[in-house]
Amino acid sequence: MSTVNTVKIVAIGDSITYGFPYLPEQSWFCLASKEFNIEHVNSGINGDTTTGMLNRFDRDALGHKPSHVIIMGGTNDAYEGVEVSQAIDNIRVMVKLAVENGITPIIGLPIPCNDWYAETLLGEYREVIQQYAVNNSTVYIDFYSAMVDESNAEIKSGLHCDGVHPSEAGYKVMAGVAIEILRKML
């Protein structure tokens, strides 16, 4: 009897994973998944924090029995002033739970935002998340570099609709970055 390895990816996150202000079908995650014609579940919830993501991880990630899970959060944590250590610990626990359940974790680095205070915290989150991923041989998707205008550290003009959420063009850019990483893994 032979077994077939099926690829099924869940993305857990906030509104940027969900695809706000559009529908999930227009999110970076759905656009990237369609490129590979793979089973996918968008578990992004508008307004969610990494604490909320962790609280629903069993149901909204593990419960779908995926082969891979993309974990991306932190923007709402930054807007709420959540300490870097708390947001990162939540992500670390989700990665650990994925690995313990035979699921390949992938971490998404949050995109820039045009709010200076929140972006300062997000920058710290990104730095720690990226170092954690490197130190633990965990794949990460660098959405930030593709979306940032280096001249002002904000989202590139035309890639956002409100200084926080990507426009349709922004979601397409994010999908392209995800596709590059997923192509190497799948």
C-alpha positions as CSV (number, residue, x, y, z in Angstrom):
1,M,0.0,0.0,0.0
2,S,1.5,3.4,-1.0
3,T,0.7,6.7,0.7
4,V,0.5,10.0,-1.1
5,N,1.9,13.0,0.6
6,T,-0.8,15.7,0.3
7,V,0.1,19.3,0.6
8,K,-2.4,21.3,2.6
9,I,-1.5,24.7,3.9
10,V,-3.2,26.7,6.7
11,A,-2.3,30.4,7.1
12,I,-3.1,31.8,10.6
13,G,-3.0,35.5,11.2
14,D,-4.8,38.8,11.3
15,S,-6.5,41.0,8.7
16,I,-3.4,41.0,6.4
17,T,-3.7,37.2,6.2
18,Y,-7.5,37.4,5.8
19,G,-7.2,39.8,2.9
20,F,-8.9,42.9,4.4
21,P,-10.5,45.1,3.0
22,Y,-11.3,42.5,0.4
23,L,-12.4,38.9,0.6
24,P,-10.1,36.0,1.5
25,E,-10.0,35.0,-2.1
26,Q,-8.0,38.1,-2.9
27,S,-5.5,37.6,-0.1
28,W,-1.9,37.0,-0.7
29,F,-2.3,33.5,0.8
30,C,-5.2,32.4,-1.6
31,L,-3.4,33.9,-4.6
32,A,-0.2,32.0,-3.7
33,S,-2.1,28.7,-3.0
34,K,-3.9,28.9,-6.4
35,E,-0.5,29.1,-8.1
36,F,0.2,25.6,-6.9
37,N,-3.3,24.3,-7.0
38,I,-3.0,23.1,-3.4
39,E,-5.6,22.7,-0.6
40,H,-5.5,25.7,1.6
41,V,-7.4,27.2,4.6
42,N,-7.2,30.9,5.3
43,S,-7.5,31.3,9.1
44,G,-6.9,35.0,9.2
45,I,-9.2,37.0,11.4
46,N,-9.5,40.8,11.2
47,G,-8.1,42.5,14.3
48,D,-6.4,39.4,15.8
49,T,-3.3,39.5,17.9
50,T,-0.7,36.8,18.3
51,T,-2.4,35.9,21.7
52,G,-5.7,35.4,19.8
53,M,-3.9,33.3,17.2
54,L,-2.3,31.1,19.9
55,N,-5.6,30.7,21.7
56,R,-7.3,29.4,18.5
57,F,-4.2,27.6,17.1
58,D,-5.5,24.1,18.0
59,R,-8.9,24.7,16.2
60,D,-7.9,27.0,13.3
61,A,-4.5,25.5,12.4
62,L,-3.9,22.0,13.9
63,G,-7.6,21.0,13.5
64,H,-7.3,21.2,9.7
65,K,-4.4,18.7,9.8
66,P,-2.3,20.6,7.4
67,S,1.2,19.6,6.1
68,H,2.3,23.2,6.5
69,V,1.2,26.2,8.5
70,I,2.1,29.8,7.8
71,I,2.1,31.9,11.0
72,M,2.0,35.7,10.5
73,G,1.0,38.2,13.1
74,G,2.2,41.1,15.1
75,T,0.6,44.2,13.5
76,N,-2.3,44.4,16.0
77,D,0.0,43.6,18.8
78,A,2.2,46.6,17.8
79,Y,-0.9,48.8,17.7
80,E,-1.8,47.6,21.2
81,G,1.7,48.2,22.5
82,V,2.3,44.5,23.3
83,E,5.9,43.9,24.4
84,V,8.1,42.2,21.9
85,S,8.8,39.3,24.1
86,Q,5.1,38.4,24.5
87,A,4.4,38.6,20.8
88,I,7.5,36.5,19.9
89,D,6.7,34.0,22.7
90,N,3.3,33.4,21.2
91,I,4.8,32.8,17.7
92,R,7.4,30.5,19.2
93,V,4.7,28.4,21.0
94,M,2.8,28.1,17.7
95,V,5.9,27.0,15.9
96,K,6.6,24.4,18.6
97,L,3.0,23.1,18.5
98,A,3.2,22.8,14.7
99,V,6.5,20.8,14.9
100,E,5.1,18.6,17.7
101,N,2.2,17.7,15.4
102,G,4.3,16.9,12.3
103,I,3.4,20.1,10.6
104,T,6.1,22.3,8.8
105,P,5.9,25.8,10.2
106,I,6.6,28.9,8.1
107,I,6.8,32.3,9.7
108,G,5.6,35.4,7.8
109,L,7.5,38.6,8.6
110,P,4.9,41.4,9.0
111,I,4.7,44.1,6.4
112,P,5.5,47.7,7.2
113,C,2.9,50.1,8.4
114,N,2.7,53.9,8.1
115,D,2.2,54.5,11.8
116,W,5.6,55.4,13.3
117,Y,4.9,54.0,16.8
118,A,3.5,50.7,15.6
119,E,6.2,50.4,13.0
120,T,8.9,50.8,15.7
121,L,7.5,47.8,17.6
122,L,7.0,45.9,14.3
123,G,10.6,46.5,13.4
124,E,11.7,44.9,16.7
125,Y,9.3,42.0,16.2
126,R,10.6,41.4,12.7
127,E,14.2,41.4,13.9
128,V,13.6,38.9,16.7
129,I,11.3,36.7,14.5
130,Q,13.9,36.5,11.7
131,Q,16.7,35.7,14.1
132,Y,14.6,33.0,15.8
133,A,13.7,31.5,12.4
134,V,17.4,31.4,11.4
135,N,18.5,30.0,14.7
136,N,15.9,27.2,14.5
137,S,16.1,26.4,10.8
138,T,12.5,27.6,10.3
139,V,11.5,28.9,6.9
140,Y,10.3,32.5,6.9
141,I,8.7,34.7,4.2
142,D,10.1,38.2,4.1
143,F,7.0,40.2,3.1
144,Y,8.5,43.3,4.6
145,S,11.4,43.8,2.1
146,A,9.0,43.5,-0.8
147,M,6.6,46.0,0.6
148,V,8.8,48.7,2.2
149,D,9.8,52.0,0.7
150,E,13.4,52.3,1.9
151,S,13.3,56.1,1.7
152,N,10.7,56.4,4.5
153,A,10.2,52.9,6.0
154,E,6.5,53.0,5.0
155,I,4.5,50.8,2.7
156,K,5.4,51.5,-0.9
157,S,3.0,53.9,-2.6
158,G,0.3,52.0,-4.5
159,L,0.7,48.8,-2.4
160,H,-1.6,49.9,0.4
161,C,-5.1,51.2,0.9
162,D,-4.9,52.8,4.3
163,G,-1.3,52.8,5.5
164,V,-1.7,49.3,7.1
165,H,-3.6,47.0,4.8
166,P,-2.3,46.1,1.3
167,S,-4.2,47.1,-1.8
168,E,-5.0,44.5,-4.4
169,A,-1.6,45.3,-6.0
170,G,0.0,44.9,-2.5
171,Y,-1.6,41.5,-2.0
172,K,-0.2,40.4,-5.5
173,V,3.3,41.5,-4.4
174,M,3.0,39.5,-1.2
175,A,1.7,36.5,-3.1
176,G,4.7,36.7,-5.4
177,V,7.1,36.6,-2.4
178,A,5.2,33.6,-0.9
179,I,5.3,31.8,-4.2
180,E,9.1,32.1,-4.4
181,I,9.5,30.5,-0.9
182,L,6.8,27.9,-1.4
183,R,8.2,26.9,-4.8
184,K,11.5,25.9,-3.0
185,M,9.6,23.9,-0.3
186,L,6.9,22.0,-2.3
